[in-house]
């Protein structure tokens, strides 16, 4: 019998002073049985970093041909493709051919090793942005995971603060490739 996804509900308030974007979002996240709280919370953080009413969660781990998040225009064209973790460089190149912009939010112990292995193969992808999150920050972020969450996310000068009202996590995404987040 296959294990089912665990459903998480998140109410997030995004105050992105860098982009001038302020909005509240009601999100439903399905955590795949093989997904950790850390990965799920990085997906949620990626949503907040690029928050937009048209941004939504893809099937990600369940379907090879879909990202963790994507933003489509009214015609169905993919404007932004976002993957978290350390995706295969062939999939990243394929995504660059399908989307106007591709973002990889790398995290974890092996993120530096992954990046050093794929950097030369991906550096020519003009539409690709790669961000790196510190291991300590994503570990702290995972501790905020609850089945029902109310989070405030503030973004200013490249710094991100995520709070649930009791605990606050500060994250500074580091740009490895592409322009600054925006």
C-alpha positions, 0 to 999 in steps of 0.5 A: 500500500502506497503512503499518502502525502501529509497535508499542511496548511499555511497562512503566510503574510509576505512583506517583501520590501525589496520588490514592493510586494505585500500580500497574504496567502492561504496555501496548502502543501502536500508533503510527499512521504519521502520529503522532510520538513526541511525540504517542505519549508524550503519550498514554502520559503521559495514561494515567499521569495517569489510570491505572486498570485500566479505562483503555485506549487507543482507536483515536484517529487511526484512528477519528473516533468514538473517543478516544485513551484511554477508561475504561468501566464494566462496563455499557460506559458511558464514564466518562472520555474522553481526547483529546490534542492540539487536537481539534475543538471539535465533537468535544469537545462530542460527547464531553461528551454521551457520557462522564461526564468528558472530558479534553483534554491539549493540547500543542504549539506551537499549543496556546495558539492552539487554546485561545483559539479554542475556549475560549468554545465549550467553557467551559460543558461541565461535564464537561470538563477541559483540561490544557496541557503545556509544549512543552519538556517534551513534546519532552523526553518524546519523547526517552524513546520506545523500541520497548520501554520501562521507565518510572517515573512519579511524581506529587506536588503536580501535578508529574510525573516520568517516568524510564527510569532514565537520563534524567528529564523533569519535567512540570507539567500546567497546568489550563486548564479544570475542577478539578485533575487527579484 
